[in-house]
Amino acid sequence: MTAFLDGQVIAEQPGSGFRSGLDAVMLAAAVPAKPGENVLELGAGAGTASLCLMARVAGLTLTGVEFDPALVALAKGNAAANAVSANFVAADAFALPAELKRDYDQVLCNPPFHEEDNLPPDPARARALNESGQDHDLAQWLKLGLQRTVSSGFFTAILRADRMDEAVAALGGRGLTIFPLWPRAGVPAKRIIVQIRKGSRAPLALLPGLILHQENGNWTPEADAVLRRGTALALPYPGR
């Protein structure tokens, strides 16, 4: 078992292949969900991001879709271990079962965003992280997330920072917020969180983002609050 949020969430992860870490926690922290909302995670893996979100926001109706049945089994076990009710389903996100093909208040996704030169040797990890050789590219994942979002709802994703231009092209600038995650002060961001409010006409907003590490290598107080205490990331949406 791996502990997240200082033990508030525990999750069994695959022995090999993709294992959730900082990206999943930061993604969950950025989702502006409210109690009672319907939430969809595309490519849910073993459920870490969804479970971190449910630890912060009570009363969600959450569905996680994952292609790999073995990961779905882990996600279901992790939901039980954390005593939460979540519906994890083995399905192709691009061919959802009829009962799931509807709009959701919140959609979140950590899509495959690496390219062929970054291909991991483990096939399961490669599928989770790398878009090369798959049927759908990054733009299609982002467009799918927005498609499944209800009008005035939010779609949130975490990506490699150098693919920001593709995200803007896929989602359009209106209603879009971009939140960089800086490894430390004065160096380029490696990750960005992109969030769009569907139907908003507000201009694109590039936020200051979050610095993750101090010069001594420790987490900054702000990052520590998110990673250990489950504090939400403040992503005020355009026009708020």
HUWO-V385426 format. One record per residue. N is the residue number from 1. PSI is psi as a letter, one per 30 degrees, with the letter a starting at -180 (999 if undefined). BURIAL is + if it has 9 or more other C-alpha atoms within 8 Angstrom, else -. Layout:
# HUWO-V385426
n=N psi=PSI burial=BURIAL
n=N psi=PSI burial=BURIAL
This chain:
# HUWO-V385426
n=1 psi=k burial=-
n=2 psi=k burial=-
n=3 psi=k burial=+
n=4 psi=l burial=+
n=5 psi=h burial=+
n=6 psi=h burial=+
n=7 psi=f burial=-
n=8 psi=f burial=-
n=9 psi=k burial=+
n=10 psi=k burial=+
n=11 psi=k burial=+
n=12 psi=k burial=+
n=13 psi=l burial=+
n=14 psi=k burial=+
n=15 psi=f burial=-
n=16 psi=l burial=-
n=17 psi=a burial=+
n=18 psi=k burial=+
n=19 psi=k burial=-
n=20 psi=l burial=-
n=21 psi=b burial=-
n=22 psi=e burial=-
n=23 psi=e burial=+
n=24 psi=e burial=+
n=25 psi=e burial=+
n=26 psi=e burial=+
n=27 psi=e burial=+
n=28 psi=e burial=+
n=29 psi=f burial=+
n=30 psi=f burial=+
n=31 psi=k burial=+
n=32 psi=h burial=-
n=33 psi=l burial=+
n=34 psi=l burial=-
n=35 psi=k burial=-
n=36 psi=f burial=-
n=37 psi=l burial=+
n=38 psi=k burial=+
n=39 psi=k burial=+
n=40 psi=k burial=+
n=41 psi=k burial=+
n=42 psi=k burial=+
n=43 psi=h burial=+
n=44 psi=f burial=+
n=45 psi=b burial=+
n=46 psi=g burial=+
n=47 psi=g burial=+
n=48 psi=e burial=+
n=49 psi=e burial=+
n=50 psi=e burial=+
n=51 psi=e burial=+
n=52 psi=e burial=+
n=53 psi=e burial=+
n=54 psi=f burial=+
n=55 psi=f burial=+
n=56 psi=e burial=+
n=57 psi=j burial=+
n=58 psi=l burial=+
n=59 psi=g burial=-
n=60 psi=k burial=+
n=61 psi=j burial=+
n=62 psi=k burial=+
n=63 psi=k burial=+
n=64 psi=k burial=+
n=65 psi=k burial=+
n=66 psi=k burial=+
n=67 psi=e burial=+
n=68 psi=j burial=+
n=69 psi=e burial=-
n=70 psi=e burial=-
n=71 psi=e burial=+
n=72 psi=e burial=+
n=73 psi=e burial=+
n=74 psi=e burial=+
n=75 psi=e burial=+
n=76 psi=e burial=+
n=77 psi=e burial=+
n=78 psi=e burial=+
n=79 psi=e burial=+
n=80 psi=e burial=+
n=81 psi=f burial=+
n=82 psi=g burial=+
n=83 psi=h burial=-
n=84 psi=l burial=+
n=85 psi=j burial=-
n=86 psi=k burial=+
n=87 psi=j burial=-
n=88 psi=k burial=+
n=89 psi=k burial=+
n=90 psi=j burial=+
n=91 psi=l burial=+
n=92 psi=k burial=+
n=93 psi=f burial=+
n=94 psi=g burial=-
n=95 psi=i burial=-
n=96 psi=k burial=+
n=97 psi=l burial=-
n=98 psi=e burial=-
n=99 psi=f burial=-
n=100 psi=f burial=-
n=101 psi=i burial=-
n=102 psi=a burial=-
n=103 psi=k burial=-
n=104 psi=k burial=+
n=105 psi=e burial=+
n=106 psi=k burial=+
n=107 psi=k burial=+
n=108 psi=l burial=+
n=109 psi=k burial=+
n=110 psi=i burial=+
n=111 psi=l burial=+
n=112 psi=j burial=+
n=113 psi=g burial=+
n=114 psi=l burial=+
n=115 psi=l burial=+
n=116 psi=e burial=-
n=117 psi=f burial=-
n=118 psi=g burial=-
n=119 psi=j burial=+
n=120 psi=l burial=-
n=121 psi=f burial=-
n=122 psi=k burial=-
n=123 psi=e burial=-
n=124 psi=e burial=+
n=125 psi=e burial=+
n=126 psi=e burial=+
n=127 psi=e burial=+
n=128 psi=e burial=+
n=129 psi=f burial=+
n=130 psi=k burial=+
n=131 psi=f burial=+
n=132 psi=k burial=-
n=133 psi=g burial=-
n=134 psi=l burial=-
n=135 psi=f burial=-
n=136 psi=k burial=-
n=137 psi=l burial=+
n=138 psi=e burial=+
n=139 psi=e burial=+
n=140 psi=e burial=+
n=141 psi=e burial=+
n=142 psi=e burial=+
n=143 psi=e burial=+
n=144 psi=e burial=+
n=145 psi=e burial=+
n=146 psi=e burial=+
n=147 psi=e burial=-
n=148 psi=g burial=+
n=149 psi=k burial=+
n=150 psi=l burial=+
n=151 psi=k burial=-
n=152 psi=g burial=-
n=153 psi=a burial=+
n=154 psi=k burial=+
n=155 psi=k burial=+
n=156 psi=k burial=+
n=157 psi=l burial=+
n=158 psi=k burial=+
n=159 psi=l burial=+
n=160 psi=k burial=+
n=161 psi=e burial=+
n=162 psi=g burial=-
n=163 psi=g burial=+
n=164 psi=e burial=+
n=165 psi=e burial=-
n=166 psi=e burial=-
n=167 psi=e burial=+
n=168 psi=e burial=+
n=169 psi=e burial=-
n=170 psi=e burial=+
n=171 psi=f burial=+
n=172 psi=l burial=-
n=173 psi=f burial=+
n=174 psi=k burial=+
n=175 psi=g burial=+
n=176 psi=k burial=+
n=177 psi=k burial=+
n=178 psi=k burial=+
n=179 psi=j burial=+
n=180 psi=k burial=+
n=181 psi=j burial=+
n=182 psi=k burial=+
n=183 psi=e burial=+
n=184 psi=l burial=+
n=185 psi=k burial=-
n=186 psi=g burial=-
n=187 psi=l burial=-
n=188 psi=k burial=-
n=189 psi=k burial=+
n=190 psi=f burial=+
n=191 psi=l burial=+
n=192 psi=k burial=+
n=193 psi=k burial=+
n=194 psi=k burial=+
n=195 psi=k burial=+
n=196 psi=k burial=+
n=197 psi=j burial=+
n=198 psi=k burial=+
n=199 psi=f burial=-
n=200 psi=k burial=+
n=201 psi=g burial=-
n=202 psi=k burial=+
n=203 psi=l burial=+
n=204 psi=k burial=+
n=205 psi=k burial=+
n=206 psi=j burial=-
n=207 psi=l burial=+
n=208 psi=f burial=-
n=209 psi=a burial=-
n=210 psi=k burial=+
n=211 psi=k burial=+
n=212 psi=e burial=+
n=213 psi=k burial=+
n=214 psi=l burial=+
n=215 psi=f burial=-
n=216 psi=g burial=-
n=217 psi=f burial=-
n=218 psi=l burial=-
n=219 psi=k burial=+
n=220 psi=l burial=+
n=221 psi=e burial=-
n=222 psi=e burial=+
n=223 psi=e burial=+
n=224 psi=e burial=+
n=225 psi=e burial=+
n=226 psi=e burial=+
n=227 psi=f burial=+
n=228 psi=e burial=+
n=229 psi=f burial=+
n=230 psi=g burial=+
n=231 psi=k burial=+
n=232 psi=k burial=-
n=233 psi=k burial=-
n=234 psi=j burial=-
n=235 psi=i burial=-
n=236 psi=k burial=-
n=237 psi=l burial=+
n=238 psi=k burial=+
n=239 psi=g burial=-
n=240 psi=999 burial=-
